[in-house]
């Protein structure tokens, strides 16, 4: 599959903030509950390419497309295992999490709601900072 180039030569399949998401032997999945994860056009194309119709996973209420929630969690979360059903093709925002853009401060931070937030290094923040800002800029332009 062809991947879009995001920043420089970095491709979407190379974007992955390394987080050990296991808590007590099970995948956490906390970030997948009541998610408001933004979807880019590229995300939507990649996921529809897996055979999922847009109506199944895209929530169009609001200013920008985002992942649909079902029973209070992302439509792609397997409740039993806590794993993502489309992990290898998950949206850019999911790949970057727990890095988020703080619009008030104008900088990239680590989401304190993530139980593993303290494990994210300053080096990781620097590595993905431009991509997080790019994604935030796309969203803020549509608001």
MIDOMAR-654638 format. One line per field, with one value per residue: z, y, x of N, C-alpha, C in turn; residue number from 1. Coordinates in steps of 0.1 Angstrom, whole numbers. Each point is the difference from the previous one (the first is absolute). Layout:
REM MIDOMAR-654638
nup = [Z:...] .
nnorth = [Y:...] .
neast = [X:...] .
caup = [Z:...] .
canorth = [Y:...] .
caeast = [X:...] .
cup = [Z:...] .
cnorth = [Y:...] .
ceast = [X:...] .
num = [NUM:...] .
***
This chain:
REM MIDOMAR-654638
nup = [0:-7:6:6:-6:13:3:-9:3:11:0:-2:-7:-1:1:11:8:3:3:12:-7:5:7:10:-10:0:-13:3:-12:11:-8:0:13:-4:-10:-3:-4:-4:-11:-6:-11:2:12:-5:-9:10:8:-10:-2:13:-7:9:-1:-5:-3:-1:-5:-9:9:-7:13:-1:2:5:-10:7:8:-5:10:5:8:-4:-10:-4:-11:-1:12:1:5:-5:-11:-3:-11:-9:-6:-1:10:-10:0:13:4:-7:4:-4:-12:1:4:12:-11:5:-7:8:-4:13:2:-10:7:-3:5:11:-5:10:-9:-7:4:-13:3:12:-8:-4:-7:4:-1:5:10:1:0:7:6:-10:2:13:-2:-10:7:11:-8:-5:13:5:-12:4:11] .
nnorth = [-12:10:6:9:10:0:-3:7:-10:5:-13:0:-10:11:6:-1:7:-5:-7:-5:-3:-9:-3:-6:-1:11:1:11:5:6:1:-12:4:2:-6:10:-11:10:0:-3:7:1:3:8:4:1:5:8:2:0:7:9:1:12:-4:-11:7:8:9:5:-2:13:6:-12:-8:-8:-8:-9:3:-12:1:12:-8:2:1:3:4:-10:0:-12:3:10:-9:7:-1:13:-6:-9:3:1:9:11:6:-12:1:12:-5:5:2:12:8:8:3:-1:-10:-5:-11:-9:-8:-6:-7:8:-2:-1:-12:0:11:-4:-10:11:-2:10:-10:-8:9:2:-14:1:10:-1:-13:1:9:-8:-11:6:4:-12:-4:8:-3:-12:5] .
neast = [8:-4:10:-8:7:4:12:6:7:-5:-3:-13:4:7:-13:7:-8:12:-10:5:-10:8:-11:7:9:-8:-3:5:3:5:10:-6:-1:-13:6:7:6:8:-7:11:1:13:-4:-9:8:9:-9:-5:13:-3:-9:4:-14:1:-13:8:10:-6:3:-11:-4:-1:12:3:4:-6:7:-8:-8:2:-11:3:3:12:-5:13:-5:8:-12:0:7:-8:0:7:-12:4:6:3:-13:2:-9:4:-11:-5:7:-4:-12:3:7:-2:-8:6:-12:-3:8:-7:-1:8:-9:2:-10:-3:-11:11:-4:5:-7:4:-3:-7:11:8:8:-9:-2:13:1:-11:7:8:-1:2:9:5:-2:5:9:0:0:9:5:-5:5] .
caup = [0:-1:12:-2:7:9:3:-5:-5:9:-5:10:7:8:11:11:13:8:13:4:4:8:14:6:-10:-10:-7:7:-8:6:-10:-10:5:-3:-8:-9:-9:-13:-11:-12:-13:-2:9:-5:-12:4:7:-9:-8:8:-2:9:-6:8:9:11:10:0:7:-7:8:4:-10:-8:2:11:2:6:13:2:14:8:-4:-15:-8:-3:12:5:15:7:1:2:-11:-11:-11:-12:5:-10:-9:8:-4:4:14:9:0:7:14:8:-3:-4:-2:10:-8:9:2:-14:0:0:14:2:6:14:2:-4:12:-3:-5:6:-7:-13:1:-7:-14:-7:-3:-10:-12:-6:2:-13:-6:9:-3:-13:2:7:-10:-9:7:4:-12:-4:11] .
canorth = [12:13:8:14:6:10:11:-5:-13:-8:-6:-3:-13:2:8:-8:4:-12:-1:-13:2:-10:3:-12:-11:2:12:11:5:11:11:-3:2:14:6:10:-1:6:-8:7:-7:-12:-10:-5:-8:-12:-9:-5:-10:-13:-5:7:11:13:2:-9:5:14:9:13:10:9:7:-9:-15:-7:-14:-3:-7:-10:-4:9:-2:-1:-11:-10:-6:-13:2:-11:0:14:3:7:-9:5:6:3:10:9:14:7:5:-11:-3:11:0:11:14:9:14:9:13:12:2:0:-10:-15:-5:-14:0:-6:-11:-13:-6:-1:13:3:-8:6:8:13:-3:-5:13:8:-7:1:13:7:-7:3:14:0:-5:10:11:-5:0:14:7:-4:4] .
caeast = [-8:7:-2:2:11:-6:10:13:-1:-7:-13:-10:3:12:-4:-5:6:2:-6:-4:-14:-5:-2:-4:-1:-10:1:-7:-11:-7:-1:-10:-14:-5:10:-3:11:-2:3:4:-5:8:-4:-13:4:7:-10:-9:8:-1:-13:-10:-6:1:-11:3:10:2:-10:1:-5:10:7:10:-3:7:-4:-13:0:-11:0:9:14:3:-7:10:5:-6:-2:5:15:5:8:-6:-2:7:12:10:-5:-7:2:12:-1:2:14:7:-4:-7:4:-11:3:-6:-2:2:14:6:11:-3:2:-5:-13:1:-10:6:7:14:5:13:10:3:12:1:5:-11:-8:7:0:-13:-6:-5:-12:-12:-4:-6:-14:-7:-2:-11:-13:-3:-4:-14:-9] .
cup = [0:12:-4:7:9:2:-5:-7:9:-5:11:8:9:12:11:13:9:14:3:6:9:15:6:-10:-11:-6:6:-8:5:-11:-11:5:-1:-8:-9:-10:-14:-11:-12:-12:-2:10:-5:-12:4:7:-9:-9:6:-2:9:-7:9:10:13:11:0:7:-6:8:4:-12:-9:3:12:1:7:13:-1:14:8:-4:-16:-6:-2:13:3:15:8:2:2:-12:-11:-12:-13:4:-10:-10:8:-4:6:15:10:1:8:15:9:-3:-5:-1:10:-7:9:1:-14:-1:1:15:0:8:14:3:-3:13:-2:-4:5:-7:-14:2:-7:-15:-9:-4:-12:-14:-8:1:-13:-6:9:-3:-14:1:7:-9:-9:6:4:-12:-4:11:-2] .
cnorth = [12:9:15:4:12:12:-4:-13:-10:-4:-4:-13:1:8:-9:4:-13:1:-14:1:-11:5:-13:-11:2:14:11:5:13:12:-3:2:15:8:11:1:5:-9:9:-7:-13:-11:-7:-9:-14:-10:-5:-11:-14:-6:5:12:12:1:-8:7:15:7:13:11:9:6:-8:-15:-6:-14:-1:-8:-9:-5:7:-2:0:-12:-11:-7:-14:1:-12:1:14:4:7:-10:4:6:4:12:11:15:6:4:-12:-4:9:0:-7:14:7:14:8:13:12:3:1:-10:-14:-4:-15:1:-7:-10:-13:-5:-2:13:3:-7:6:10:13:-3:-4:12:7:-7:1:13:7:-7:2:14:1:-5:10:12:-3:1:14:9:-3:5:14] .
ceast = [9:-4:3:12:-5:9:13:-2:-8:-13:-8:3:13:-3:-6:7:-1:-6:-4:-14:-6:0:-5:-3:-10:2:-9:-13:-7:-2:-10:-14:-3:10:-6:11:-3:5:5:-6:8:-4:-13:3:6:-9:-11:6:0:-14:-11:-6:2:-10:2:9:1:-12:2:-7:11:7:9:-4:8:-5:-13:1:-13:1:11:15:1:-6:10:7:-6:0:6:15:6:9:-7:-1:7:14:10:-4:-7:3:13:-1:2:15:8:-3:10:6:-13:5:-8:-2:2:15:8:12:-5:3:-5:-13:1:-10:6:8:15:7:14:11:4:12:-1:5:-12:-9:7:-1:-14:-7:-6:-12:-12:-5:-7:-14:-9:-4:-11:-14:-4:-5:-14:-10:-5] .
num = [1:2:3:4:5:6:7:8:9:10:11:12:13:14:15:16:17:18:19:20:21:22:23:24:25:26:27:28:29:30:31:32:33:34:35:36:37:38:39:40:41:42:43:44:45:46:47:48:49:50:51:52:53:54:55:56:57:58:59:60:61:62:63:64:65:66:67:68:69:70:71:72:73:74:75:76:77:78:79:80:81:82:83:84:85:86:87:88:89:90:91:92:93:94:95:96:97:98:99:100:101:102:103:104:105:106:107:108:109:110:111:112:113:114:115:116:117:118:119:120:121:122:123:124:125:126:127:128:129:130:131:132:133:134:135:136:137:138:139:140:141:142:143] .
***
